[in-house]
C-alpha cells in the first residue's frame, strides 16, 4: 500500500492528533500539526510554535494507533469531495 507522508499529516492535522516528531538532529517535538505547505509543517506545542522542514523529520509517532488503510481512504475521499465542491462553485 502506497501512503504519502502528506496524507498522514493532513489526517493528524484534521483529527487534531498529538504526535511526536523525531528530527534528524536527534531532537524531538511533541505537538499538533496546525498547518502544512510543500516543504514545511507547523506544530503547536504547550510552550511554543515550531516550523519544521519536512526533510528534517525522521519519524512521526501519533499518540494513538492509526489504521493506515482507513486513513488513506478517508483523506482521499475528503480531497475528492473538496475538489468536486470547488468545481461546482466555478460553474
C-alpha angles and dihedrals in degrees: 000000000000111000122177123222091231091057090057092046091050091050097048090046094050093044091043092231116172112234138187111229115203110204130207089247088065090250123121135210124201116201149089127293108243099171144006140195135170097288105011142054126201118220128188117208129179092266107032151342122273128204105202126186109229092228089062093060114099099172140004117206114188117208090239132039114265126212096225095199090053091046092053094047093047095048095044091049091049092049092049090050092051091048091051091049090051092050092049091051090055092056 
